[in-house]
Amino acid sequence: MLSSILNSEQAIRVNIHIIRVFTKLRQLLDTHKEILIKLDELYQKEIEQDEQIRIIFEMLEELAQSKQQENDFKNRKPIGYLRRVK
């Protein structure tokens, strides 16, 4: 603010420089804001994909357990009396 009140050549140059820097800073912030939004979108997609992959692995685990139980049932020792065939 002081540079805009002062009327010297140097004060005018400083004021112009400050305004240019401020404008450039706003442009950079807008650019970075877009990048941050895109990064956030990618992060959300990654979270969704991680959740879907986790569900797939849970289903595969359940399938493997089911198959193991089926095999255990087939290979179990029979109970009861054995009949002798003559």
OpenMM code with the backbone's topology and positions (N, CA, C; nanometers):
from openmm import Vec3, app, unit

residues = "MET LEU SER SER ILE LEU ASN SER GLU GLN ALA ILE ARG VAL ASN ILE HIS ILE ILE ARG VAL PHE THR LYS LEU ARG GLN LEU LEU ASP THR HIS LYS GLU ILE LEU ILE LYS LEU ASP GLU LEU TYR GLN LYS GLU ILE GLU GLN ASP GLU GLN ILE ARG ILE ILE PHE GLU MET LEU GLU GLU LEU ALA GLN SER LYS GLN GLN GLU ASN ASP PHE LYS ASN ARG LYS PRO ILE GLY TYR LEU ARG ARG VAL LYS".split()
positions = [
    Vec3(0.0835, -0.1196, 0.0000),
    Vec3(0.0000, 0.0000, 0.0000),
    Vec3(0.0872, 0.1249, 0.0000),
    Vec3(0.1976, 0.1168, 0.0723),
    Vec3(0.2863, 0.2318, 0.0794),
    Vec3(0.3442, 0.2645, -0.0576),
    Vec3(0.3714, 0.1582, -0.1381),
    Vec3(0.4297, 0.1840, -0.2698),
    Vec3(0.3292, 0.2517, -0.3627),
    Vec3(0.1989, 0.2348, -0.3397),
    Vec3(0.1006, 0.3026, -0.4244),
    Vec3(0.0786, 0.4474, -0.3805),
    Vec3(0.1125, 0.4780, -0.2576),
    Vec3(0.0971, 0.6165, -0.2105),
    Vec3(0.2172, 0.7024, -0.2506),
    Vec3(0.3335, 0.6418, -0.2416),
    Vec3(0.4531, 0.7169, -0.2785),
    Vec3(0.4520, 0.7443, -0.4281),
    Vec3(0.5115, 0.8563, -0.4662),
    Vec3(0.5014, 0.9019, -0.6039),
    Vec3(0.6341, 0.8980, -0.6774),
    Vec3(0.7302, 0.8245, -0.6251),
    Vec3(0.8601, 0.8210, -0.6915),
    Vec3(0.8607, 0.7116, -0.7982),
    Vec3(0.9590, 0.7188, -0.8854),
    Vec3(0.9734, 0.6224, -0.9943),
    Vec3(0.9951, 0.4809, -0.9399),
    Vec3(1.0765, 0.4703, -0.8378),
    Vec3(1.1054, 0.3395, -0.7779),
    Vec3(0.9799, 0.2814, -0.7112),
    Vec3(0.9008, 0.3652, -0.6437),
    Vec3(0.7790, 0.3188, -0.5779),
    Vec3(0.6788, 0.2662, -0.6817),
    Vec3(0.6721, 0.3315, -0.7959),
    Vec3(0.5808, 0.2878, -0.9017),
    Vec3(0.6259, 0.1520, -0.9563),
    Vec3(0.7572, 0.1368, -0.9779),
    Vec3(0.8083, 0.0084, -1.0259),
    Vec3(0.7825, -0.1037, -0.9255),
    Vec3(0.8032, -0.0734, -0.7986),
    Vec3(0.7784, -0.1737, -0.6940),
    Vec3(0.6305, -0.2110, -0.6920),
    Vec3(0.5427, -0.1117, -0.7039),
    Vec3(0.3981, -0.1369, -0.7029),
    Vec3(0.3586, -0.2269, -0.8216),
    Vec3(0.4107, -0.1960, -0.9402),
    Vec3(0.3815, -0.2763, -1.0590),
    Vec3(0.4332, -0.4196, -1.0403),
    Vec3(0.5532, -0.4306, -0.9847),
    Vec3(0.6112, -0.5619, -0.9608),
    Vec3(0.5267, -0.6426, -0.8608),
    Vec3(0.4814, -0.5767, -0.7561),
    Vec3(0.3970, -0.6441, -0.6555),
    Vec3(0.2686, -0.6943, -0.7197),
    Vec3(0.2070, -0.6133, -0.8022),
    Vec3(0.0817, -0.6532, -0.8676),
    Vec3(0.1065, -0.7703, -0.9629),
    Vec3(0.2162, -0.7665, -1.0364),
    Vec3(0.2488, -0.8780, -1.1273),
    Vec3(0.2737, -1.0077, -1.0499),
    Vec3(0.3460, -0.9970, -0.9403),
    Vec3(0.3730, -1.1151, -0.8578),
    Vec3(0.2420, -1.1694, -0.8009),
    Vec3(0.1562, -1.0820, -0.7534),
    Vec3(0.0281, -1.1235, -0.6986),
    Vec3(-0.0567, -1.1938, -0.8054),
    Vec3(-0.0592, -1.1389, -0.9261),
    Vec3(-0.1345, -1.1993, -1.0360),
    Vec3(-0.0783, -1.3370, -1.0699),
    Vec3(0.0539, -1.3462, -1.0774),
    Vec3(0.1187, -1.4738, -1.1077),
    Vec3(0.0895, -1.5762, -0.9978),
    Vec3(0.0898, -1.5309, -0.8740),
    Vec3(0.0612, -1.6190, -0.7616),
    Vec3(-0.0815, -1.6738, -0.7693),
    Vec3(-0.1756, -1.5891, -0.8049),
    Vec3(-0.3144, -1.6347, -0.8195),
    Vec3(-0.3271, -1.7375, -0.9319),
    Vec3(-0.2576, -1.7140, -1.0413),
    Vec3(-0.2610, -1.8103, -1.1517),
    Vec3(-0.2027, -1.9447, -1.1087),
    Vec3(-0.0921, -1.9394, -1.0374),
    Vec3(-0.0310, -2.0633, -0.9888),
    Vec3(-0.1237, -2.1374, -0.8934),
    Vec3(-0.1886, -2.0646, -0.8057),
    Vec3(-0.2811, -2.1272, -0.7114),
    Vec3(-0.3977, -2.1926, -0.7846),
    Vec3(-0.4486, -2.1267, -0.8883),
    Vec3(-0.5568, -2.1867, -0.9667),
    Vec3(-0.5098, -2.3142, -1.0348),
    Vec3(-0.3901, -2.3108, -1.0913),
    Vec3(-0.3342, -2.4277, -1.1573),
    Vec3(-0.3154, -2.5412, -1.0568),
    Vec3(-0.2587, -2.5087, -0.9414),
    Vec3(-0.2364, -2.6101, -0.8397),
    Vec3(-0.3683, -2.6623, -0.7836),
    Vec3(-0.4669, -2.5770, -0.7794),
    Vec3(-0.5980, -2.6190, -0.7306),
    Vec3(-0.6550, -2.7265, -0.8230),
    Vec3(-0.6444, -2.7059, -0.9533),
    Vec3(-0.6912, -2.8057, -1.0502),
    Vec3(-0.6149, -2.9366, -1.0342),
    Vec3(-0.4845, -2.9264, -1.0151),
    Vec3(-0.4027, -3.0461, -0.9973),
    Vec3(-0.4437, -3.1182, -0.8690),
    Vec3(-0.4650, -3.0448, -0.7621),
    Vec3(-0.5055, -3.1058, -0.6360),
    Vec3(-0.6421, -3.1735, -0.6481),
    Vec3(-0.7327, -3.1121, -0.7216),
    Vec3(-0.8649, -3.1719, -0.7424),
    Vec3(-0.8504, -3.3031, -0.8201),
    Vec3(-0.7670, -3.3023, -0.9237),
    Vec3(-0.7446, -3.4239, -1.0029),
    Vec3(-0.6797, -3.5331, -0.9177),
    Vec3(-0.5831, -3.4952, -0.8354),
    Vec3(-0.5199, -3.5924, -0.7468),
    Vec3(-0.6204, -3.6520, -0.6490),
    Vec3(-0.7088, -3.5684, -0.5971),
    Vec3(-0.8114, -3.6160, -0.5051),
    Vec3(-0.9058, -3.7143, -0.5752),
    Vec3(-0.9424, -3.6842, -0.7000),
    Vec3(-1.0282, -3.7747, -0.7768),
    Vec3(-0.9587, -3.9102, -0.7973),
    Vec3(-0.8288, -3.9063, -0.8306),
    Vec3(-0.7540, -4.0306, -0.8478),
    Vec3(-0.7474, -4.1095, -0.7170),
    Vec3(-0.7293, -4.0385, -0.6067),
    Vec3(-0.7234, -4.1038, -0.4758),
    Vec3(-0.8561, -4.1716, -0.4434),
    Vec3(-0.9673, -4.1048, -0.4741),
    Vec3(-1.0991, -4.1633, -0.4493),
    Vec3(-1.1197, -4.2881, -0.5348),
    Vec3(-1.0774, -4.2822, -0.6613),
    Vec3(-1.0883, -4.3995, -0.7488),
    Vec3(-1.0044, -4.5145, -0.6943),
    Vec3(-0.8855, -4.4812, -0.6436),
    Vec3(-0.7974, -4.5832, -0.5878),
    Vec3(-0.8626, -4.6499, -0.4670),
    Vec3(-0.9278, -4.5712, -0.3822),
    Vec3(-0.9957, -4.6259, -0.2652),
    Vec3(-1.1078, -4.7202, -0.3093),
    Vec3(-1.1853, -4.6791, -0.4097),
    Vec3(-1.2943, -4.7633, -0.4592),
    Vec3(-1.2385, -4.8944, -0.5159),
    Vec3(-1.1304, -4.8859, -0.5922),
    Vec3(-1.0705, -5.0057, -0.6511),
    Vec3(-1.0137, -5.0965, -0.5420),
    Vec3(-0.9516, -5.0379, -0.4403),
    Vec3(-0.8991, -5.1176, -0.3300),
    Vec3(-1.0112, -5.1937, -0.2609),
    Vec3(-1.1249, -5.1285, -0.2418),
    Vec3(-1.2398, -5.1921, -0.1786),
    Vec3(-1.2910, -5.3078, -0.2646),
    Vec3(-1.2987, -5.2872, -0.3946),
    Vec3(-1.3456, -5.3930, -0.4838),
    Vec3(-1.2482, -5.5107, -0.4852),
    Vec3(-1.1196, -5.4819, -0.4846),
    Vec3(-1.0188, -5.5883, -0.4816),
    Vec3(-1.0280, -5.6653, -0.3500),
    Vec3(-1.0495, -5.5946, -0.2404),
    Vec3(-1.0641, -5.6596, -0.1102),
    Vec3(-1.1844, -5.7551, -0.1112),
    Vec3(-1.2960, -5.7116, -0.1694),
    Vec3(-1.4163, -5.7951, -0.1776),
    Vec3(-1.3883, -5.9204, -0.2607),
    Vec3(-1.3166, -5.9048, -0.3712),
    Vec3(-1.2824, -6.0196, -0.4557),
    Vec3(-1.1993, -6.1199, -0.3767),
    Vec3(-1.0995, -6.0710, -0.3020),
    Vec3(-1.0162, -6.1628, -0.2241),
    Vec3(-1.0966, -6.2316, -0.1136),
    Vec3(-1.1917, -6.1613, -0.0531),
    Vec3(-1.2768, -6.2233, 0.0479),
    Vec3(-1.3600, -6.3353, -0.0139),
    Vec3(-1.4145, -6.3108, -0.1321),
    Vec3(-1.4935, -6.4136, -0.2008),
    Vec3(-1.4066, -6.5336, -0.2373),
    Vec3(-1.2855, -6.5095, -0.2855),
    Vec3(-1.1941, -6.6198, -0.3170),
    Vec3(-1.1595, -6.6998, -0.1916),
    Vec3(-1.1414, -6.6304, -0.0806),
    Vec3(-1.1131, -6.6979, 0.0469),
    Vec3(-1.2307, -6.7860, 0.0886),
    Vec3(-1.3531, -6.7341, 0.0756),
    Vec3(-1.4717, -6.8120, 0.1089),
    Vec3(-1.4839, -6.9334, 0.0176),
    Vec3(-1.4554, -6.9154, -0.1102),
    Vec3(-1.4608, -7.0257, -0.2052),
    Vec3(-1.3581, -7.1331, -0.1695),
    Vec3(-1.2391, -7.0911, -0.1335),
    Vec3(-1.1342, -7.1863, -0.0954),
    Vec3(-1.1740, -7.2612, 0.0314),
    Vec3(-1.2324, -7.1916, 0.1288),
    Vec3(-1.2767, -7.2571, 0.2514),
    Vec3(-1.3882, -7.3570, 0.2212),
    Vec3(-1.4807, -7.3190, 0.1348),
    Vec3(-1.5899, -7.4073, 0.0970),
    Vec3(-1.5362, -7.5327, 0.0293),
    Vec3(-1.4413, -7.5156, -0.0600),
    Vec3(-1.3804, -7.6283, -0.1306),
    Vec3(-1.3067, -7.7174, -0.0320),
    Vec3(-1.2389, -7.6598, 0.0651),
    Vec3(-1.1661, -7.7362, 0.1662),
    Vec3(-1.2633, -7.8166, 0.2515),
    Vec3(-1.3750, -7.7544, 0.2897),
    Vec3(-1.4764, -7.8252, 0.3683),
    Vec3(-1.5355, -7.9409, 0.2878),
    Vec3(-1.5587, -7.9198, 0.1604),
    Vec3(-1.6115, -8.0246, 0.0731),
    Vec3(-1.5136, -8.1417, 0.0641),
    Vec3(-1.3856, -8.1104, 0.0468),
    Vec3(-1.2831, -8.2149, 0.0408),
    Vec3(-1.2725, -8.2878, 0.1741),
    Vec3(-1.2773, -8.2154, 0.2840),
    Vec3(-1.2725, -8.2778, 0.4158),
    Vec3(-1.3911, -8.3722, 0.4346),
    Vec3(-1.5090, -8.3313, 0.3883),
    Vec3(-1.6288, -8.4141, 0.4017),
    Vec3(-1.6153, -8.5422, 0.3186),
    Vec3(-1.5621, -8.5294, 0.1973),
    Vec3(-1.5454, -8.6466, 0.1104),
    Vec3(-1.4419, -8.7437, 0.1663),
    Vec3(-1.3371, -8.6903, 0.2284),
    Vec3(-1.2258, -8.7733, 0.2761),
    Vec3(-1.2415, -8.8136, 0.4225),
    Vec3(-1.3543, -8.7904, 0.4826),
    Vec3(-1.3707, -8.8225, 0.6240),
    Vec3(-1.3803, -8.9735, 0.6420),
    Vec3(-1.3514, -9.0151, 0.7594),
    Vec3(-1.3583, -9.1564, 0.7919),
    Vec3(-1.5047, -9.1928, 0.8136),
    Vec3(-1.5530, -9.2955, 0.7478),
    Vec3(-1.6925, -9.3317, 0.7668),
    Vec3(-1.7157, -9.3802, 0.9099),
    Vec3(-1.8350, -9.3526, 0.9604),
    Vec3(-1.8698, -9.3962, 1.0948),
    Vec3(-1.9747, -9.5052, 1.0873),
    Vec3(-1.9843, -9.5823, 1.1911),
    Vec3(-2.0833, -9.6888, 1.1942),
    Vec3(-2.0173, -9.8249, 1.1770),
    Vec3(-2.0983, -9.9258, 1.1574),
    Vec3(-2.0507, -10.0614, 1.1426),
    Vec3(-2.0242, -10.0915, 0.9961),
    Vec3(-1.9230, -10.1680, 0.9749),
    Vec3(-1.8915, -10.2120, 0.8389),
    Vec3(-1.9527, -10.3492, 0.8182),
    Vec3(-2.0149, -10.3680, 0.7077),
    Vec3(-2.0703, -10.4987, 0.6740),
    Vec3(-1.9670, -10.5769, 0.5947),
    Vec3(-1.9623, -10.7010, 0.6298),
    Vec3(-1.8700, -10.7869, 0.5552),
    Vec3(-1.9478, -10.8475, 0.4389),
    Vec3(-1.8905, -10.8368, 0.3260),
    Vec3(-1.9532, -10.8936, 0.2066),
    Vec3(-1.8936, -11.0301, 0.1830),
    Vec3(-1.9807, -11.1311, 0.1680),
    Vec3(-1.9316, -11.2675, 0.1460),
    Vec3(-1.9430, -11.3061, 0.0032),
] * unit.nanometer
topology = app.Topology()
chain = topology.addChain("A")
for resn in residues:
    res = topology.addResidue(resn, chain)
    for name in ("N", "CA", "C"):
        topology.addAtom(name, app.Element.getBySymbol(name[0]), res)
